[in-house]
Amino acid sequence: STSIISSLLKSLSNLLATSGLRGNYHDLVKDISVATLRTLTCLTHENDLAATQMISDYERESLISRDSESGIEIILRLLHTFEIRSQRINEKSESQQYHDAIIFCLNILTNTLESSSVHIV
């Protein structure tokens, strides 16, 4: 069965695959990413089921291979992408969007790790 968490994570993973887009498409991808991260932040707050779904593995399809990764790995890849891009921009408004996205990623990771259902050894 498909959960809202898995659907959002798959969307983020697909958006990461299109992260090289320029112009209006780049802005749209960034806006959708931030909205998706905002939603995931809310869903993972004090939610053990969401935290469990964040550490589950999800299928990742690419042109080269079929792989799997956890929701945490997707968020970490996004965090890395946003951090690199935030260092390359000059506009303050765009910088603020990347800053917001980075904060959402960190909140999602924190929410997941603070959950009582997640046991990391």
Wavefront OBJ file of the C-alpha trace (Angstrom):
o trace
v 0.000 0.000 0.000
v 1.097 3.535 -0.676
v 1.206 6.087 2.130
v 1.299 9.855 1.901
v 4.854 9.757 3.282
v 6.028 7.376 0.551
v 4.302 9.462 -2.125
v 5.946 12.658 -0.897
v 9.344 10.970 -0.690
v 8.986 9.592 -4.208
v 8.090 13.094 -5.424
v 11.197 14.511 -3.758
v 13.360 11.781 -5.235
v 11.963 12.514 -8.695
v 12.512 16.242 -8.177
v 16.127 15.526 -7.268
v 16.502 13.743 -10.590
v 15.369 16.924 -12.379
v 17.502 19.269 -10.283
v 19.553 20.308 -13.321
v 16.641 22.173 -14.884
v 16.994 25.890 -15.506
v 14.658 28.867 -15.793
v 10.997 28.625 -14.831
v 11.166 24.851 -14.436
v 13.951 25.236 -11.868
v 11.800 27.685 -9.885
v 8.823 25.339 -10.063
v 10.901 22.374 -8.867
v 12.240 24.468 -5.991
v 8.748 25.656 -4.995
v 7.334 22.129 -5.089
v 10.303 20.825 -3.081
v 9.819 23.428 -0.351
v 6.055 22.755 -0.171
v 6.673 19.005 0.018
v 9.296 19.445 2.732
v 6.932 21.693 4.712
v 4.272 18.969 4.538
v 6.726 16.247 5.587
v 7.856 18.390 8.513
v 4.274 18.602 9.761
v 3.594 14.911 9.185
v 6.721 13.713 10.989
v 6.221 15.894 14.072
v 5.528 13.563 17.036
v 4.285 10.847 14.675
v 5.767 7.388 15.221
v 4.162 5.895 12.113
v 5.610 8.645 9.916
v 9.035 8.142 11.477
v 8.861 4.424 10.765
v 7.955 5.192 7.152
v 10.858 7.647 6.901
v 13.380 4.926 7.725
v 11.792 2.397 5.354
v 13.352 1.721 1.980
v 11.663 2.931 -1.196
v 12.234 1.873 -4.787
v 14.198 4.375 -6.806
v 14.119 4.007 -10.550
v 16.571 5.660 -12.877
v 17.558 5.181 -16.461
v 20.655 3.282 -15.341
v 19.452 1.071 -12.515
v 16.720 0.249 -10.061
v 17.741 0.871 -6.513
v 16.248 1.550 -3.103
v 16.894 4.181 -0.469
v 15.292 5.226 2.781
v 13.348 8.407 3.304
v 16.225 9.616 5.463
v 18.626 9.120 2.551
v 16.333 11.100 0.240
v 16.195 13.971 2.741
v 19.988 13.858 3.193
v 20.517 14.020 -0.593
v 18.151 16.994 -0.773
v 19.907 18.685 2.127
v 23.247 18.281 0.365
v 21.829 19.613 -2.929
v 20.241 22.650 -1.284
v 23.387 23.429 0.717
v 25.567 23.398 -2.406
v 23.090 25.529 -4.354
v 22.684 28.025 -1.531
v 26.394 28.794 -1.756
v 26.154 29.585 -5.488
v 23.351 32.148 -5.507
v 23.340 35.910 -5.235
v 19.676 36.882 -4.846
v 18.443 37.258 -1.287
v 14.937 35.900 -2.026
v 16.345 32.744 -3.606
v 18.783 32.403 -0.724
v 15.848 32.535 1.718
v 14.073 29.700 -0.127
v 17.146 27.492 0.090
v 17.552 28.413 3.765
v 13.918 27.437 4.407
v 14.375 24.133 2.561
v 17.502 23.336 4.583
v 15.660 24.056 7.849
v 12.754 21.823 6.773
v 15.200 18.994 5.966
v 16.843 19.339 9.381
v 13.439 19.406 11.118
v 12.338 16.247 9.298
v 15.529 14.460 10.324
v 15.144 15.638 13.925
v 11.469 14.650 14.064
v 12.314 11.193 12.755
v 15.205 10.633 15.154
v 13.225 11.870 18.159
v 10.439 9.401 17.521
v 10.130 6.625 20.076
v 9.605 4.087 17.278
v 13.003 4.690 15.688
v 15.859 2.718 17.184
v 19.226 3.446 15.660
v 22.064 1.237 16.740
l 1 2 3 4 5 6 7 8 9 10 11 12 13 14 15 16 17 18 19 20 21 22 23 24 25 26 27 28 29 30 31 32 33 34 35 36 37 38 39 40 41 42 43 44 45 46 47 48 49 50 51 52 53 54 55 56 57 58 59 60 61 62 63 64 65 66 67 68 69 70 71 72 73 74 75 76 77 78 79 80 81 82 83 84 85 86 87 88 89 90 91 92 93 94 95 96 97 98 99 100 101 102 103 104 105 106 107 108 109 110 111 112 113 114 115 116 117 118 119 120 121
